[in-house]
Amino acid sequence: MRTRVFLSLIIILSMVTAQAQKPLKITDDSVKFGNTLCPGIWIDIPEVNIEIIRAAWIKTIEKGTKSKAIVTGQEITLFGALLKDITEAPVNIFSSIEGRDSVVRLFTALELKRDEFTLINSSEHEQLKIYVKQFAKDRYIKVAEDQLSAEESKLKNLTKELSSMRKVKEKLEKEIQSANTTISEENYKVSSTKKELAETEASLDDKSSELSTMPEGEAKKAVQSEVRDLQKQKKEQLKSISNSEIKISRSKTLIQDNDTKITQNLKDQEDLVIKTNLQEAEVKKYTDKLNTIKSY
């Protein structure tokens, strides 16, 4: 039953993997900034935070220039940007960022000269696509890396928990082994002490019989002293047997308790192994997702 459940979950996870990442969709369009209709491109960046994208985009386009981006609502404008991969001359960037469902859309238009923008299929336009796509790809990679890191952390915790469970089982087994050794040793001690006790009791019977026929005197006092010593010895032997039997009883209880704990431990381990295997599948899913995004 557990195996069927595990296989079913693996199949579900494999289906999710195919839909895990979304493409970086680029489309040509024109957006009006003030009174100027600016031709440019939209790119859809999945699973990102709009504020993080806004801050990262401003930092990216300001790189290498002393100019500062002007932010007005969704619009971001930068005059005098330096984009050496596109053109050697300074350019003006007109951008707009908007959030839509789980996607952040970034529009970018590049003004090469006054009222002259990149044209579709021109080398500058294609380079602009590459520039914007690389920005989006880097942001999406960061998201996927964070997701993978979180899943790897979960797997690490599960692996650590499983290792801890196995150590607990080993400890319980060692305690059982020690308890069995104690039972064996104490049983031997009880057997030996009982033999000694039998000898002590026989000696007591003999001395008691001897005392009953002895006249008063020093000899009788000596035998009475021997009897007291034998009685003390018997008491110690009985105490030793009692102590051993207590140790045996406690050891048997420990073995019984530990057997119960081990049974539960093995069940818990089995459940945790399934969780670990599922989490390994999750890590693989996010690893594949990251690698797919890197290949964009």
WONORRA-V594596 format. One record per residue. N is the residue number from 1. RES is the residue in one letter. PSI is psi in radians with two decimals (* if undefined). Layout:
# WONORRA-V594596
N|RES|PSI / N|RES|PSI
This chain:
# WONORRA-V594596
1|M|-0.80 / 2|R|-0.68 / 3|T|-0.74 / 4|R|-0.74 / 5|V|-0.76 / 6|F|-0.81 / 7|L|-0.66 / 8|S|-0.75 / 9|L|-0.65 / 10|I|-0.73 / 11|I|-0.75 / 12|I|-0.77 / 13|L|-0.69 / 14|S|-0.58 / 15|M|-0.68 / 16|V|-0.63 / 17|T|-0.73 / 18|A|-0.39 / 19|Q|0.16 / 20|A|-0.80 / 21|Q|2.68 / 22|K|2.71 / 23|P|2.77 / 24|L|1.63 / 25|K|2.21 / 26|I|2.30 / 27|T|2.51 / 28|D|2.50 / 29|D|3.04 / 30|S|2.39 / 31|V|2.45 / 32|K|2.19 / 33|F|1.93 / 34|G|-2.16 / 35|N|0.08 / 36|T|2.21 / 37|L|1.99 / 38|C|2.00 / 39|P|2.39 / 40|G|-2.57 / 41|I|2.59 / 42|W|2.50 / 43|I|2.34 / 44|D|2.17 / 45|I|1.91 / 46|P|2.63 / 47|E|0.33 / 48|V|2.85 / 49|N|2.28 / 50|I|-0.66 / 51|E|-0.65 / 52|I|-0.73 / 53|I|-0.75 / 54|R|-0.87 / 55|A|-0.73 / 56|A|-0.67 / 57|W|-0.75 / 58|I|-0.79 / 59|K|-0.68 / 60|T|-0.83 / 61|I|-0.39 / 62|E|-0.21 / 63|K|2.25 / 64|G|-0.04 / 65|T|2.70 / 66|K|-0.13 / 67|S|2.61 / 68|K|2.44 / 69|A|2.52 / 70|I|2.10 / 71|V|2.12 / 72|T|1.77 / 73|G|-2.12 / 74|Q|-0.22 / 75|E|2.46 / 76|I|2.11 / 77|T|2.40 / 78|L|2.15 / 79|F|2.32 / 80|G|0.57 / 81|A|2.60 / 82|L|1.84 / 83|L|1.42 / 84|K|-0.50 / 85|D|-0.28 / 86|I|-0.84 / 87|T|2.63 / 88|E|-0.49 / 89|A|2.63 / 90|P|2.57 / 91|V|2.89 / 92|N|2.35 / 93|I|2.22 / 94|F|2.08 / 95|S|2.72 / 96|S|2.39 / 97|I|2.27 / 98|E|2.56 / 99|G|2.42 / 100|R|1.94 / 101|D|-2.13 / 102|S|0.35 / 103|V|2.43 / 104|V|2.23 / 105|R|2.25 / 106|L|2.10 / 107|F|2.41 / 108|T|2.25 / 109|A|2.49 / 110|L|2.03 / 111|E|1.90 / 112|L|-0.75 / 113|K|3.06 / 114|R|2.11 / 115|D|0.31 / 116|E|1.93 / 117|F|2.93 / 118|T|2.46 / 119|L|2.52 / 120|I|2.35 / 121|N|-0.07 / 122|S|2.78 / 123|S|-0.66 / 124|E|-0.67 / 125|H|-0.73 / 126|E|-0.67 / 127|Q|-0.61 / 128|L|-0.73 / 129|K|-0.77 / 130|I|-0.76 / 131|Y|-0.85 / 132|V|-0.69 / 133|K|-0.68 / 134|Q|-0.69 / 135|F|-0.85 / 136|A|-0.72 / 137|K|-0.77 / 138|D|-0.71 / 139|R|-0.73 / 140|Y|-0.65 / 141|I|-0.73 / 142|K|-0.72 / 143|V|-0.84 / 144|A|-0.64 / 145|E|-0.73 / 146|D|-0.72 / 147|Q|-0.79 / 148|L|-0.73 / 149|S|-0.72 / 150|A|-0.73 / 151|E|-0.65 / 152|E|-0.64 / 153|S|-0.73 / 154|K|-0.75 / 155|L|-0.71 / 156|K|-0.75 / 157|N|-0.71 / 158|L|-0.73 / 159|T|-0.72 / 160|K|-0.73 / 161|E|-0.71 / 162|L|-0.73 / 163|S|-0.71 / 164|S|-0.73 / 165|M|-0.73 / 166|R|-0.64 / 167|K|-0.66 / 168|V|-0.76 / 169|K|-0.76 / 170|E|-0.71 / 171|K|-0.77 / 172|L|-0.70 / 173|E|-0.69 / 174|K|-0.65 / 175|E|-0.68 / 176|I|-0.76 / 177|Q|-0.76 / 178|S|-0.69 / 179|A|-0.70 / 180|N|-0.67 / 181|T|-0.75 / 182|T|-0.78 / 183|I|-0.77 / 184|S|-0.79 / 185|E|-0.76 / 186|E|-0.60 / 187|N|-0.73 / 188|Y|-0.73 / 189|K|-0.73 / 190|V|-0.78 / 191|S|-0.78 / 192|S|-0.76 / 193|T|-0.62 / 194|K|-0.65 / 195|K|-0.76 / 196|E|-0.68 / 197|L|-0.71 / 198|A|-0.71 / 199|E|-0.72 / 200|T|-0.77 / 201|E|-0.65 / 202|A|-0.73 / 203|S|-0.68 / 204|L|-0.74 / 205|D|-0.76 / 206|D|-0.80 / 207|K|-0.64 / 208|S|-0.73 / 209|S|-0.70 / 210|E|-0.71 / 211|L|-0.64 / 212|S|-0.32 / 213|T|-0.02 / 214|M|2.46 / 215|P|2.83 / 216|E|2.53 / 217|G|-3.04 / 218|E|-0.63 / 219|A|-0.73 / 220|K|-0.69 / 221|K|-0.66 / 222|A|-0.73 / 223|V|-0.68 / 224|Q|-0.67 / 225|S|-0.69 / 226|E|-0.70 / 227|V|-0.76 / 228|R|-0.72 / 229|D|-0.71 / 230|L|-0.67 / 231|Q|-0.70 / 232|K|-0.73 / 233|Q|-0.72 / 234|K|-0.74 / 235|K|-0.75 / 236|E|-0.69 / 237|Q|-0.73 / 238|L|-0.70 / 239|K|-0.72 / 240|S|-0.75 / 241|I|-0.76 / 242|S|-0.78 / 243|N|-0.74 / 244|S|-0.72 / 245|E|-0.61 / 246|I|-0.77 / 247|K|-0.70 / 248|I|-0.78 / 249|S|-0.78 / 250|R|-0.69 / 251|S|-0.70 / 252|K|-0.69 / 253|T|-0.75 / 254|L|-0.77 / 255|I|-0.77 / 256|Q|-0.80 / 257|D|-0.78 / 258|N|-0.60 / 259|D|-0.72 / 260|T|-0.76 / 261|K|-0.69 / 262|I|-0.72 / 263|T|-0.80 / 264|Q|-0.69 / 265|N|-0.75 / 266|L|-0.67 / 267|K|-0.77 / 268|D|-0.68 / 269|Q|-0.74 / 270|E|-0.77 / 271|D|-0.71 / 272|L|-0.59 / 273|V|-0.73 / 274|I|-0.80 / 275|K|-0.72 / 276|T|-0.76 / 277|N|-0.71 / 278|L|-0.70 / 279|Q|-0.60 / 280|E|-0.67 / 281|A|-0.65 / 282|E|-0.77 / 283|V|-0.74 / 284|K|-0.70 / 285|K|-0.82 / 286|Y|-0.48 / 287|T|-0.80 / 288|D|-0.69 / 289|K|-0.82 / 290|L|-0.79 / 291|N|-0.63 / 292|T|-0.76 / 293|I|-0.70 / 294|K|-0.46 / 295|S|-0.13 / 296|Y|*
